[in-house]
């Protein structure tokens, strides 16, 4: 279960990065259509269908086909990894939906249809993966994953309905830890693998743009305040397995500053594209940590 989930997250991340980069390049060369451009819309539908279908077929061929099938069933993994995997699902659903929505906006699709068909694409894709899990005897569909997928989509759509923009974004940061060396097959053998697999070094953030809540102020448009969540001392996802180790997994909560790179003024379309692509990464900054061990720490520069 754990290894498959980790491998799927790698596929999700690659799918996400490739789609973002493709969209950013389009945005650099083509302006948004003021009216519905059916050629653009149809091209988006075909491209996203091929990407999503190809990803699901690849998952089925690479992992599911070697395991026996079963009737559809659920599996409760809500207590694994201190819910870090669930927050990862939320972030992936949020960004895949955001990309889908912005791509339709580029094609001149109405706001209503952007939300119906674009913003929900993350939830649809990730839930389809859960269906594959549900028909595998080895695993099972996770209600917690589905709820996390829905939460990411809800965060995206809710802000569009409330404010007409994304004032609060989901972000990610990572630092290497000592724990990956102890279970490299599970937590990663190099920096890239560990960034995707080692939940001990991952932190997920809700980054709020302060100026967006008071646009008449002279506050810097690019400055955000961020709330983060992480966990550490996890060699295993299951609590019972963790009991066999000398570690005591615990949660971490963070308060930090951040940058909204998309609000940095520049006349370079290339830089605008780059800023759009990397804006999901939380900028290292001074950070206050409070954890469930009852400790308060200050990090001069937290990654």
C-alpha positions in Angstrom: 0.0 0.0 0.0 2.6 2.5 1.1 5.0 1.9 -1.8 2.2 2.1 -4.4 0.9 5.4 -2.9 4.4 6.9 -3.0 4.8 5.9 -6.7 1.5 7.3 -7.6 2.4 10.6 -6.0 5.5 10.7 -8.2 3.3 10.3 -11.3 0.9 12.9 -10.0 3.7 15.4 -9.4 5.3 14.8 -12.9 1.8 15.2 -14.5 1.3 18.4 -12.6 4.7 20.0 -13.4 4.6 19.1 -17.1 1.1 20.5 -17.4 2.0 23.7 -15.6 5.1 24.2 -17.7 3.1 23.7 -20.9 0.5 26.2 -19.8 3.1 28.8 -18.8 4.7 28.6 -22.2 1.4 29.1 -23.9 0.7 32.1 -21.7 4.0 33.6 -22.8 3.1 33.5 -26.5 -0.6 33.9 -26.6 -2.9 36.4 -25.0 -6.2 35.4 -23.3 -9.1 35.3 -25.7 -11.9 37.8 -24.8 -14.5 35.6 -26.4 -14.9 31.8 -26.7 -12.2 30.4 -29.0 -13.5 27.0 -30.0 -10.1 25.9 -31.5 -8.3 26.6 -28.2 -11.1 25.1 -26.1 -11.1 21.9 -28.2 -7.3 21.7 -28.2 -7.4 21.9 -24.3 -10.0 19.2 -24.1 -8.0 16.8 -26.3 -4.7 17.6 -24.6 -6.1 17.1 -21.1 -8.0 13.9 -22.1 -4.8 12.4 -23.6 -2.7 13.4 -20.5 -5.2 12.1 -18.0 -6.1 8.9 -19.9 -2.4 8.2 -20.5 -1.6 8.6 -16.8 -4.4 6.3 -15.8 -3.5 3.7 -18.4 0.2 3.9 -17.3 -0.8 3.4 -13.6 -2.9 0.4 -14.5 -0.1 -1.2 -16.6 2.8 -0.4 -14.3 1.3 -1.3 -10.9 -2.2 -2.7 -10.8 -2.0 -5.4 -13.5 0.5 -7.5 -11.4 -2.0 -7.7 -8.5 -5.3 -9.7 -8.3 -8.5 -7.8 -8.9 -11.4 -7.7 -6.5 -14.9 -6.2 -6.1 -14.8 -2.6 -5.3 -14.0 -2.0 -1.6 -12.8 0.8 0.7 -9.7 1.0 2.9 -9.3 3.3 5.9 -5.7 4.7 5.9 -6.6 8.0 7.6 -4.2 7.5 10.5 -1.1 6.9 8.2 1.8 9.3 8.0 0.1 11.8 10.3 -2.2 12.7 7.4 0.7 14.2 5.4 -0.3 12.2 2.4 -3.8 13.6 2.6 -2.5 17.2 2.5 -0.5 16.2 -0.5 -3.8 15.0 -2.2 -5.4 18.4 -1.3 -2.5 20.3 -2.9 -2.5 18.1 -6.1 -6.3 18.4 -6.5 -6.0 22.2 -6.0 -3.3 22.8 -8.6 -4.6 20.4 -11.3 -8.0 22.1 -11.0 -6.3 25.6 -11.1 -4.4 24.7 -14.2 -7.6 23.4 -15.8 -9.5 26.5 -14.9 -6.8 28.9 -16.2 -6.4 27.0 -19.4 -10.2 27.4 -20.1 -9.9 31.0 -19.2 -7.1 31.4 -21.8 -9.6 30.0 -24.3 -12.3 32.5 -23.5 -14.6 30.0 -21.8 -17.2 31.5 -19.4 -16.4 31.7 -15.7 -19.2 29.3 -14.9 -17.9 26.6 -17.2 -14.3 27.2 -16.0 -15.5 26.2 -12.5 -17.6 23.3 -13.7 -15.2 21.7 -16.1 -11.8 23.1 -15.3 -11.6 23.6 -11.5 -13.1 20.1 -10.9 -10.5 18.3 -13.1 -8.1 17.6 -10.2 -10.9 16.0 -8.1 -12.0 13.9 -11.2 -8.5 12.7 -12.0 -7.5 11.8 -8.5 -10.8 10.1 -7.7 -10.4 8.0 -10.8 -7.1 6.7 -9.4 -9.0 5.9 -6.1 -11.4 3.8 -8.2 -8.5 1.8 -9.5 -7.3 1.3 -5.9 -10.8 0.2 -5.0 -10.8 -2.7 -7.5 -7.4 -4.0 -6.5 -7.4 -6.7 -3.9 -4.1 -5.5 -2.6 -5.3 -2.0 -1.8 -8.7 -0.2 -1.6 -10.2 3.2 -2.2 -9.4 5.6 0.6 -12.4 7.7 1.8 -9.8 10.1 3.3 -8.0 10.6 0.0 -11.4 11.3 -1.7 -12.2 13.8 1.0 -8.8 15.5 0.6 -9.3 15.7 -3.2 -12.7 17.3 -2.6 -11.1 19.8 -0.1 -8.5 20.9 -2.6 -11.2 21.5 -5.2 -13.4 23.2 -2.7 -10.6 25.6 -1.7 -10.1 26.5 -5.3 -13.8 27.0 -6.3 -14.8 28.5 -3.0 -12.3 31.4 -3.4 -13.4 32.0 -7.0 -17.1 32.2 -5.8 -16.3 34.4 -2.8 -13.6 36.7 -4.2 -13.2 36.0 -7.9 -9.5 35.2 -7.3 -7.1 33.0 -5.3 -6.1 35.0 -2.3 -4.9 31.9 -0.4 -2.8 29.4 -2.2 -1.4 26.0 -1.3 2.4 25.8 -1.2 5.1 23.2 -0.6 8.6 23.2 0.8 11.2 20.4 1.5 14.4 19.8 3.4 16.4 16.5 3.6 16.2 14.5 6.9 18.1 11.8 8.6 15.2 9.4 8.4 15.4 8.7 4.6 18.8 7.0 5.1 17.2 4.5 7.4 14.4 3.4 4.9 15.7 4.6 1.5 13.4 2.2 -0.5 10.4 3.8 1.1 11.6 7.4 1.8 13.9 7.9 -1.2 17.6 7.3 -2.1 18.3 10.8 -3.5 17.1 14.4 -3.2 14.5 14.2 -5.9 13.0 10.9 -4.6 13.1 12.2 -1.0 11.3 15.4 -2.0 8.4 13.2 -3.3 8.6 10.3 -0.7 10.0 11.6 2.6 7.1 13.1 4.5 9.4 14.0 7.3 11.0 16.7 5.2 7.9 18.0 3.5 5.8 21.0 4.7 2.5 22.1 3.2 1.4 25.7 3.5 -1.6 27.9 3.2 -0.1 31.2 1.9 -2.4 34.2 2.1 -1.7 37.4 0.2 -2.1 40.3 2.6 -2.6 43.0 0.1 -5.5 41.1 -1.6 -7.6 41.6 1.5 -7.2 45.4 1.4 -6.3 46.5 -2.1 -6.5 50.2 -1.2 -3.6 49.9 1.2 0.1 50.6 0.4 1.1 47.2 1.7 3.6 45.3 -0.7 1.5 43.3 -3.2 4.0 40.4 -3.2 4.2 39.8 0.6 2.3 36.8 2.0 1.8 35.3 5.5 1.9 31.5 5.6 0.6 28.8 7.9 2.4 25.4 7.6 1.9 21.8 8.6 4.4 19.0 8.8 5.4 15.9 10.8 8.6 14.1 11.7 10.2 11.0 13.1 8.1 8.8 10.7 9.7 5.7 9.3 6.4 3.9 8.8 3.0 5.0 7.9 1.2 2.8 10.4 1.2 3.6 14.1 1.7 -0.1 15.1 4.8 -0.3 12.8 6.2 2.9 14.2 6.0 1.5 17.8 8.9 -0.8 16.9 11.2 2.1 16.3 12.9 4.4 18.8 11.1 7.4 17.4 7.9 9.1 18.4 6.2 10.7 15.4 4.8 14.2 16.1 3.1 17.0 14.3 4.6 20.5 13.5 2.7 23.8 12.9 4.5 26.8 11.4 4.0 30.5 11.0 6.1 32.3 8.4 6.4 34.9 5.7 6.2 34.1 2.0 6.2 35.8 -1.5 3.6 35.8 -4.2 5.9 35.7 -7.2 3.0 36.4 -9.6 2.6 39.8 -8.1 6.2 40.9 -8.7 6.2 43.6 -11.4 8.1 42.7 -14.5 7.7 43.4 -18.2 9.3 40.1 -19.2 6.8 37.6 -20.3 9.4 34.9 -19.8 9.8 35.9 -16.1 6.1 36.0 -15.7 5.9 32.4 -16.9 8.7 31.3 -14.6 7.1 33.0 -11.6 3.8 31.3 -12.4 5.4 27.9 -12.6 7.4 28.0 -9.4 4.9 29.9 -7.3 3.7 26.7 -5.7 7.1 26.5 -3.8 7.2 28.2 -0.4 10.1 30.7 -0.2 12.5 30.0 2.6 12.0 32.6 5.4 12.2 33.1 9.2 9.7 30.7 10.7 8.1 30.0 14.1 7.4 26.3 14.9 5.0 24.9 17.5 5.0 21.1 17.7 3.0 18.4 19.6 6.1 17.7 21.7 5.2 20.9 23.5 8.2 22.8 22.0 8.4 26.2 20.4 11.3 26.8 17.9 12.4 29.7 15.8 14.1 29.0 12.5 16.1 31.8 11.0 15.6 30.3 7.6 13.2 27.4 7.2 13.0 25.3 4.1 
